[in-house]
Amino acid sequence: MAASAADLNLDGINKYARPSTAKSQNQVTSISQFSDVQPTEWAYQALSNLVEQYGCVAGYPDGTFRGKQPLSRWEAAALLNACLDRITEVTDELRRLMKEFEAELAVLKGRVDGLEAKVGELEASQFSTTTKLQGEANFVLGALIAGGDRNGSLSSVPPANTGRKTSDIYNQANGATTFSYDVRLNFLTSFTGKDLLYTRLRSGNFANAFNAGSGDPVNLTTLDKASNGFGGSDGVGIDRLYYRFPVGKEFSFIVGPKARNTESLAVNPSVYNSNILDYFSVHGAPGVYNKATGSLLAGIWKQNVKKGQGAFSFGASYVAQQGNVGTVYESNPFTCSGSEGGIGTDCARGNFLAQLNYTAPQWNISLAYRYGQAATNFRRSTGFAASNSSFLANGESNNFAVNAYWQPKKAGGFIPSLSVGWGINTLTDNDIRSNGLEFSTPYVTQSQSWFAGLQWNNVFAKGNAAGMAVGQGTFATQLSSGTNKDASTTPDDGNYVWEWWYRFRVSDNISVTPAIFYLSRPLGQNTGSNDDFNVFGGLVQTTFRF
């Protein structure tokens, strides 16, 4: 189709699209330069963006835009040309910048290519898309030495040693310098990003007094991280296996065939964290925080508050230490053997632990209670309490604890954090020993324990820490008279436990902690005439995290 000159309106086009020499007169930089464009126009904002952000809208020489006038193809071509001129200017500027920073861009491209290659390699070699591996290895070089000048005996050594000094007997059995390890491999699996399937493999070779059992007469020398393996030194086994998942914003639950009650608390009742003596890891209340491990079901509630505000929290758990055993009853009604168990049975070695807390940014107070069935233990105690009630042959225990801590607002300086804890335990039916007969000697009906710990964080350098703690391991405070009505019910079971340490952070993954500790009277009332028996220990613990 042909068009006439009148149809083209060449005069209007010439006025709209002038030569480049006159472009500066038509090109506008603000929508306010158009006299006929008002903010009430429906396309006002779109036109404003084109003018002020992209600079590709031209007007007529008389300062108008003429937005309601029909647009000819020639005018559209002129408008498009104005935008293309602007794009060309930007493109030229980008070329100049790319030329100027050509070397830097080449380096960045090389780094990106290298990162992409590494990411591809990691994706190809990862063993799981849902699981992370965390590891920790502890090397401990240390030694123990006992002191005391009086004669006696220890229940853990042959009777032939009777008549020798108690300290000599102990040093002969435990006085060698040892070098041992404890290694843990933690597999953290999440399927939703909020849940956790926790699996831990563990091994070690602490075949020495740093891994004394709860029933050992001097069990307070045990370290917090000291495994002797599974089935013997260096044996590897499943140490933890549980699943944790949230329900709503304030609740979470934990269930597992091998989990620990102290790892299922709403909050930790102490900020003292030496990782040296096991006694100070149970917050001065071994009767409550006894680290019972087995088949577990736990629930945790944490009050949902704004960050920086104080909040209440509560946690409760049930652990059957023999929950994997199918035999309910053997033949002896007075003792729970290692072959009896199940969940909810008389010999399940059940532990019910509940803890209520109020936690503010700088302090916390916690109240806790544990009910223990027969054959549940008090973790760390004097030799007298260990032989008499550390493991209940029968009966039950009701255990209470109060803990609190305060910490400075900013770590570092001369002001340390302070953590304190106290526990009391009452024992019922602890008198029946075997075949329905009672011992004629008194038995423990009540015991107590406590601790106080100071810790300085960021000492001399960021990441370093130092601390000291003192307390009394579980000691008898009340006895029955047994069948001997003249027997004393006031025990002499006092003792003190001390530790001092300094943790030096070599790097983000390696730390070295020299430490010393002193046990003033670890046998308690079993010390007898040997009331000066004591144990001193020193060690260097190196921790590797990976």
ABEGO torsion letter per residue (X at the ends): XBBBAAAAGAAAAAAABBBAAAAAAABBABAAABAABBAABAAAAAAAAAAAAAGABBBBAAGBAGAABBBBAAAAAAAAAAAAAAAAAAAAAAAAAAAAAAAAAAAAAAAAAAAAAAAAAAAAABABAABBBBBBBBBBBBBBBBBEABBEBBAABBAAABGBBAAAAAAAAAABBBBBBBBBBBBBBBAAGABBBBBBBBBEABBBAAABBAABABAAABBABBBAEBGEBGBBBBABBBBBBBBEAABBBBBBABBBAAAABABBABABBAGBBAAAAAGGBAAABAGBBEBBBBBBBBBBBBBGBBBBBBBBBBBBAAAABABABBABAABBBAABEEBGBAAAGBBBBBBBBBBBAABBBBBBBBBBBBGBBAGBBBAAAAAAAABBABEBBBBBBBBBBBBBABBEEABBBBBBBBBBBBBBGAABABGGBBBABBBBABBBBBBBBBBBBGBGBBGBBBBBBBBBBBBBABBBAEABAABBABBBABBBBBBBBBBBBABAABBBBBBBBBBABAAEAAAEABAABBBBBBBBBBBBBX
